[in-house]
């Protein structure tokens, strides 16, 4: 098998035209409807809690304990779906997993529409959480494998835009309709997603790993603008070379003896556990600095800072801010890199979290009058700045930092752990706020973000414009000098 330099000498790399961008964008948009659904799942509890929390005159209502559980249960079955998806990706492929992921979500929306007890509410959100998890691992690795290095960052950020678009759709629907109607209308999303995913090709890397080289070449032709095989020859040979050096053998993948324990043993590989550790810390800091655990309870926070009127409009404004931030991130990440955006967005949100806490303290002690627009402006800024960097980049890193031979399992496992963290933070948020009060909870979030900023400054490499093989070789290296050299170069 020729190495990369020999491939380049014999077959000069082809520069694809606008059709390549169009094809990859279509494939990413089709899978992006899973992220639209994810955003809808995450935001729906805010609408349900708004309409049912302590509304004792309605057909049924929710207590504070029920609201706390309902707001966080979504993230319990999410990791289960991630782990299951991580193992099934190697057998079924990314495309089939993305199709199957929509089915539990569709059932969840139907159950929510007919819900008349808290138990049915819990069941619906558990199914939605499983659907989120099952699709998240497959979609994350899929984008990383189908996109060119020059487009991977921008296309990877589209998932974040789609997620926030889903949140906006829920809040807009919640403005016009009550929660049951919103649930019924939302069931259209998984149906539309299935219809779109059917038309996109399977991941060429997965097809090569299964020994289906002809289908992999056809998929690559589709993804590079419906071109002829000669046009993708250099990239196709490089893909086969990547498959070889990554340690994937067709016989091994088809061998039933490669069971659960053998797969878990792969996590001892530095190329897997090093990016896993980095991403776990990154996700934790992104959740904290962007106040993600507070989002199911945002209407309660608004009431605390005297934003009692026009809460529906405020929720829409917040979702618009996150959409704007995601778009800015997409446009900027290829120019300035993931590391720069991470550092600056965390830094700005630290200042905003302290400012929000200080504002609430000043109002409570009558140093200033309560001005709800100030609180809303700070919240909008936290949502906007977080989406400009740290909230989106965690998902971009997920699609590219794991090695080829473990990518499906590792992305599913990593996403599952991330949502276990999010569940723990969301479930404990109301308790922490009751113990510390809202202002000191925000200050605590700011302090935690400072420690996260220091850690990421020291250990986060730049992956933008790097090939998957270069990223894999960086994390696989055990040589301290080599790591320092790469990190220093990336920082500069």
C-alpha positions as a printed Julia matrix, in Angstrom:
492×3 Matrix{Float64}:
   0.0     0.0     0.0
   1.59    3.37   -0.97
   2.1     5.99    1.7
   0.63    9.47    1.62
   3.59   11.13   -0.1
   3.61    8.49   -2.86
  -0.13    8.98   -3.4
   0.33   12.73   -3.74
   3.2    12.29   -6.24
   1.28    9.86   -8.42
  -2.15   11.48   -8.06
  -2.02   15.25   -7.36
  -4.88   16.28   -5.05
  -7.94   17.52   -6.87
  -9.54   20.81   -5.85
 -13.26   20.25   -5.79
 -15.67   22.88   -7.01
 -18.86   24.41   -5.6
 -20.79   21.18   -6.15
 -18.64   19.51   -3.5
 -19.66   22.12   -0.94
 -23.29   21.71   -2.02
 -23.2    17.91   -1.67
 -21.52   17.96    1.74
 -23.88   20.69    2.92
 -26.89   18.65    1.85
 -25.6    15.58    3.69
 -24.92   17.67    6.77
 -28.33   19.35    6.58
 -30.09   15.99    6.35
 -28.36   14.68    9.46
 -28.8    18.13   11.04
 -32.51   17.46   11.52
 -31.47   15.1    14.3
 -29.89   18.1    16.0
 -33.02   20.15   15.33
 -34.92   17.43   17.16
 -32.34   17.45   19.95
 -32.85   21.18   20.43
 -36.61   20.65   20.51
 -36.28   17.87   23.1
 -34.07   20.02   25.32
 -36.3    23.1    25.16
 -39.69   21.4    25.46
 -39.48   20.99   29.27
 -39.36   24.79   29.61
 -42.74   25.03   27.81
 -44.31   22.16   29.75
 -43.04   23.43   33.11
 -44.26   26.93   32.26
 -47.78   25.64   31.55
 -48.04   23.02   34.32
 -45.86   24.18   37.23
 -48.16   24.79   40.22
 -51.17   25.33   37.91
 -53.56   23.54   40.26
 -56.65   24.65   38.34
 -55.61   22.69   35.23
 -56.29   19.0    34.52
 -52.98   18.18   36.2
 -50.04   20.2    37.46
 -46.42   19.77   38.55
 -44.8    20.31   41.93
 -41.25   21.68   42.24
 -39.92   18.13   42.71
 -41.74   16.87   39.62
 -40.53   19.87   37.63
 -36.94   19.22   38.72
 -37.15   15.57   37.67
 -38.92   16.31   34.4
 -36.35   18.96   33.48
 -33.45   16.56   33.98
 -34.76   13.05   33.12
 -34.05   13.72   29.45
 -30.35   13.32   30.18
 -30.62    9.94   31.97
 -31.44    7.78   28.93
 -29.35    9.93   26.6
 -26.11    8.18   27.7
 -27.8     4.78   27.25
 -28.64    5.7    23.67
 -25.07    6.92   23.11
 -23.52    3.69   24.4
 -25.88    1.5    22.34
 -25.24    3.6    19.24
 -21.49    3.46   19.8
 -21.48   -0.33   19.5
 -24.07   -0.6    16.72
 -22.35    1.93   14.45
 -19.65   -0.57   13.53
 -22.22   -3.18   12.56
 -25.02   -1.08   11.06
 -23.21    2.04    9.89
 -23.87    5.7    10.6
 -26.76    6.1     8.16
 -28.91    3.31    9.58
 -28.27    4.49   13.13
 -29.41    8.0    12.18
 -32.63    6.57   10.74
 -33.36    4.33   13.74
 -32.64    7.19   16.16
 -35.79    9.04   15.12
 -38.24    6.28   16.07
 -38.11    6.57   19.91
 -38.33   10.36   19.58
 -41.45   10.12   17.44
 -43.09    7.84   20.02
 -42.03   10.28   22.75
 -43.76   13.22   21.07
 -46.97   11.21   20.64
 -46.91   10.15   24.31
 -46.35   13.75   25.38
 -49.37   14.86   23.36
 -51.61   12.36   25.17
 -49.97   12.77   28.62
 -52.32   13.26   31.58
 -50.04   12.18   34.44
 -46.47   12.94   35.47
 -45.56    9.31   34.84
 -46.43    9.61   31.15
 -44.5    12.88   30.99
 -41.47   11.09   32.42
 -41.83    8.22   29.96
 -42.02   10.56   26.98
 -38.91   12.47   27.96
 -37.0     9.23   28.65
 -37.76    8.07   25.09
 -36.69   11.44   23.72
 -33.45   11.23   25.68
 -32.7     7.78   24.26
 -33.42    9.08   20.76
 -31.05   12.0    21.32
 -28.27    9.73   22.49
 -28.7     7.11   19.81
 -28.46    9.7    17.08
 -25.78   11.94   18.64
 -22.86    9.52   18.38
 -23.65    8.55   14.79
 -24.21   12.12   13.58
 -21.04   13.45   15.21
 -18.73   10.85   13.69
 -20.57   10.99   10.34
 -19.8    14.66    9.7
 -16.16   14.19   10.64
 -15.8    11.34    8.15
 -17.58   12.8     5.11
 -16.2    16.34    5.1
 -12.99   17.76    3.67
 -10.5    19.18    6.23
 -11.12   22.71    4.93
 -14.85   22.35    5.59
 -14.91   20.11    8.66
 -14.99   22.91   11.23
 -17.74   24.87    9.5
 -19.85   21.82    8.69
 -19.35   20.49   12.21
 -20.7    23.74   13.64
 -23.93   23.35   11.67
 -25.04   20.8    14.24
 -24.92   23.5    16.9
 -26.89   25.85   14.67
 -29.48   23.13   14.05
 -29.77   22.42   17.77
 -30.42   26.06   18.56
 -32.81   26.34   15.64
 -34.8    23.5    17.21
 -34.91   25.42   20.49
 -36.15   28.52   18.67
 -38.87   26.53   16.9
 -40.13   25.22   20.25
 -40.22   28.67   21.83
 -41.98   30.19   18.81
 -44.55   27.39   18.81
 -44.9    27.82   22.57
 -45.73   31.48   22.02
 -48.69   30.64   19.8
 -49.88   27.27   21.12
 -50.27   25.39   24.37
 -47.87   22.54   25.14
 -49.97   19.68   23.72
 -50.25   21.31   20.31
 -46.53   22.06   20.36
 -45.82   18.35   21.0
 -48.06   17.29   18.13
 -46.47   19.71   15.66
 -42.98   18.69   16.82
 -43.61   15.08   15.78
 -43.13   16.22   12.17
 -39.39   16.69   12.73
 -38.32   13.02   13.14
 -40.49   12.01   10.15
 -38.84   14.67    7.97
 -35.39   13.62    9.21
 -35.93    9.99    8.17
 -37.06   11.08    4.71
 -33.93   13.19    4.18
 -31.35   10.76    5.61
 -32.55    8.04    3.22
 -31.09   10.04    0.3
 -27.56   10.65    1.67
 -24.7     8.13    1.31
 -23.08    6.06    4.03
 -19.73    7.18    5.45
 -16.96    6.21    2.99
 -14.59    5.44    5.86
 -17.06    2.97    7.37
 -17.59    1.34    3.97
 -13.84    0.91    3.46
 -13.5    -0.56    6.94
 -16.17   -3.13    6.0
 -14.31   -4.0     2.81
 -16.9    -2.33    0.52
 -14.41   -0.27   -1.46
 -16.59    0.11   -4.55
 -19.5     1.5    -2.52
 -17.05    3.72   -0.62
 -15.76    5.17   -3.89
 -19.32    5.81   -5.09
 -20.18    7.5    -1.78
 -17.09    9.69   -2.06
 -18.04   10.66   -5.62
 -21.49   11.69   -4.34
 -20.04   13.71   -1.46
 -17.53   15.54   -3.66
 -20.18   16.9    -5.99
 -21.44   13.89   -7.92
 -18.13   13.56   -9.78
 -16.54   10.63  -11.61
 -14.24    8.17   -9.79
 -11.12    9.66  -11.44
 -11.75   12.96   -9.68
 -11.68   11.41   -6.21
  -8.85    8.93   -6.87
  -6.2    10.7    -4.71
  -8.56   11.15   -1.77
  -9.89    7.61   -2.1
  -6.37    6.12   -2.01
  -5.51    8.33    0.95
  -8.67    7.12    2.67
  -7.57    3.51    2.2
  -4.11    4.43    3.49
  -5.69    6.09    6.53
  -7.74    2.98    7.13
  -4.56    0.87    7.08
  -2.46    3.03    9.39
  -5.39    3.42   11.8
  -5.25   -0.31   12.44
  -8.66   -1.28   11.06
  -8.77   -4.64    9.35
 -11.8    -5.95    7.56
 -11.33   -9.37    9.1
 -11.22   -7.89   12.55
 -14.4    -5.88   12.16
 -16.28   -8.89   10.89
 -14.9   -11.14   13.62
 -17.55  -11.86   16.24
 -14.85  -12.51   18.83
 -14.2    -8.77   19.02
 -16.68   -8.39   21.84
 -17.53   -5.83   24.49
 -14.46   -6.36   26.69
 -12.14   -6.15   23.71
 -13.76   -2.91   22.59
 -13.53   -1.4    26.08
  -9.84   -2.32   26.19
  -9.29    0.19   23.4
  -9.83    2.98   25.92
  -6.37    2.21   27.32
  -4.93    3.55   24.07
  -3.58    7.13   24.54
  -5.18    8.12   21.24
  -8.57    7.4    22.88
  -8.3     8.23   26.57
  -6.36   11.47   26.12
  -8.95   13.17   23.89
 -11.71   11.61   26.03
 -10.33   13.25   29.17
  -9.91   16.57   27.38
 -13.45   16.48   26.01
 -15.03   15.58   29.35
 -13.46   18.63   30.96
 -14.36   20.74   27.93
 -18.02   19.68   28.05
 -18.22   20.36   31.79
 -16.8    23.86   31.37
 -19.01   24.59   28.35
 -22.14   23.61   30.3
 -21.16   25.75   33.27
 -19.94   28.85   31.43
 -23.01   28.86   29.16
 -25.43   28.19   32.09
 -26.85   25.19   30.23
 -28.22   23.46   33.38
 -30.49   26.46   34.03
 -32.35   26.34   30.71
 -35.29   24.11   31.69
 -35.89   26.52   34.58
 -35.33   29.77   32.72
 -38.85   31.08   33.37
 -38.24   30.62   37.11
 -34.97   32.56   36.83
 -36.75   35.31   34.93
 -39.31   35.64   37.72
 -36.48   35.94   40.26
 -35.02   38.95   38.41
 -38.47   40.57   37.9
 -38.87   39.43   34.3
 -42.41   38.34   35.01
 -43.98   39.86   31.91
 -43.46   38.8    28.3
 -41.56   35.64   29.25
 -42.47   33.94   25.97
 -40.93   36.81   24.03
 -37.85   36.68   26.26
 -37.41   32.96   25.59
 -37.59   33.62   21.85
 -35.0    36.4    22.15
 -32.64   34.07   24.05
 -32.99   31.38   21.4
 -32.34   33.95   18.66
 -29.15   34.98   20.46
 -27.9    31.41   20.49
 -28.68   31.04   16.78
 -26.77   34.21   16.02
 -23.84   32.98   18.07
 -23.77   29.65   16.26
 -23.73   31.39   12.88
 -20.88   33.65   14.02
 -18.97   30.59   15.22
 -19.46   28.88   11.85
 -18.14   31.91    9.98
 -15.2    32.52   12.31
 -13.87   29.09   13.25
 -12.01   28.49    9.99
 -10.38   31.93   10.19
  -9.31   32.14   13.84
  -9.39   28.52   15.0
 -11.15   26.63   17.76
  -8.62   27.45   20.46
  -8.93   31.23   20.06
 -12.74   31.13   20.12
 -12.7    28.87   23.18
 -10.42   31.13   25.2
 -12.22   34.36   24.38
 -15.8    33.14   24.81
 -15.08   31.53   28.19
 -13.28   34.7    29.33
 -16.16   36.97   28.35
 -18.77   34.69   29.94
 -16.8    34.64   33.2
 -17.12   38.43   33.34
 -20.83   38.23   32.47
 -21.53   35.6    35.17
 -19.88   37.76   37.84
 -21.73   40.81   36.5
 -25.07   38.97   36.67
 -24.42   37.91   40.26
 -23.33   41.43   41.23
 -26.44   42.93   39.64
 -28.78   40.66   41.63
 -26.9    41.41   44.87
 -27.11   45.16   44.19
 -30.87   44.95   43.59
 -31.49   42.83   46.7
 -29.57   45.29   48.89
 -31.33   48.27   47.27
 -28.09   49.72   45.9
 -29.85   50.11   42.54
 -33.4    49.8    41.32
 -34.53   46.63   39.61
 -34.18   47.05   35.86
 -35.37   43.84   34.19
 -33.89   44.84   30.84
 -30.4    44.72   32.36
 -30.93   41.15   33.55
 -32.3    40.16   30.13
 -29.36   41.84   28.38
 -26.86   39.92   30.51
 -28.65   36.61   29.91
 -28.78   37.3    26.17
 -25.06   38.08   26.18
 -24.23   34.82   28.0
 -26.28   32.84   25.47
 -24.77   34.72   22.51
 -21.13   34.54   23.59
 -21.37   30.9    24.65
 -22.78   29.94   21.26
 -20.03   31.93   19.5
 -17.45   29.49   20.82
 -17.37   27.13   23.75
 -20.9    25.69   23.37
 -20.42   24.81   19.7
 -16.74   23.9    19.61
 -17.13   20.99   22.02
 -19.25   19.25   19.37
 -16.78   20.16   16.61
 -13.95   18.56   18.57
 -16.05   15.45   19.14
 -16.22   14.67   15.42
 -12.47   14.79   14.84
 -10.34   13.92   17.89
 -10.92   10.15   18.12
  -9.03    7.61   15.98
 -10.67    5.93   13.03
 -10.76    2.44   14.5
 -12.57    3.6    17.66
 -14.47    6.66   16.44
 -18.0     5.25   16.51
 -17.67    3.7    19.97
 -15.64    6.59   21.41
 -17.97    9.34   20.2
 -20.99    7.47   21.56
 -19.25    6.84   24.89
 -18.02   10.44   25.14
 -21.43   11.9    24.29
 -23.04    9.63   26.86
 -20.66   10.76   29.59
 -21.22   14.39   28.61
 -24.94   14.04   29.12
 -24.48   12.22   32.41
 -22.61   15.35   33.49
 -25.42   17.53   32.13
 -28.06   15.44   33.9
 -26.2    15.77   37.2
 -25.83   19.52   36.78
 -29.46   20.01   35.72
 -30.88   17.75   38.43
 -28.89   19.51   41.16
 -29.34   23.07   39.87
 -32.54   23.93   41.77
 -31.06   22.5    44.97
 -27.9    24.57   44.55
 -29.92   27.69   43.82
 -32.05   27.12   46.94
 -28.89   26.75   49.06
 -26.83   29.58   47.56
 -29.49   31.8    45.94
 -29.38   32.73   42.25
 -26.7    35.41   42.55
 -24.13   33.23   44.3
 -24.9    30.32   42.01
 -23.89   32.52   39.07
 -20.73   33.58   40.89
 -19.95   29.91   41.58
 -20.36   29.16   37.87
 -17.95   31.99   37.1
 -15.33   30.66   39.54
 -15.54   27.15   38.06
 -15.16   28.63   34.58
 -11.9    30.32   35.63
 -10.36   26.96   36.51
 -11.64   25.54   33.22
 -10.11   28.44   31.29
  -6.69   27.77   32.83
  -6.88   24.03   32.07
  -7.93   24.51   28.44
  -5.27   27.19   27.93
  -2.64   24.65   28.98
  -3.92   21.52   27.25
  -6.26   22.35   24.35
  -4.5    21.94   20.97
  -5.61   23.55   17.74
  -7.28   21.04   15.4
  -8.6    23.42   12.76
  -7.22   22.75    9.24
  -5.63   19.49   10.44
  -6.37   16.15    8.78
  -7.9    13.37   10.85
  -4.63   11.45   10.65
  -2.6    14.41   11.97
  -4.99   14.81   14.9
  -4.86   11.09   15.64
  -1.05   11.06   15.58
  -0.93   14.0    17.97
  -3.02   12.31   20.65
  -1.34    8.94   20.09
   2.1    10.33   20.83
   3.58    9.47   24.22
   6.64   11.69   23.76
   6.49   14.71   26.03
   8.75   16.77   23.8
   6.66   15.98   20.76
   3.47   16.99   22.54
   5.0    20.25   23.76
   6.27   21.02   20.28
   2.86   20.49   18.68
   0.96   22.35   21.38
   3.3    25.34   21.26
   3.03   25.45   17.49
  -0.75   25.26   17.66
  -0.95   28.02   20.27
   1.08   30.31   18.05
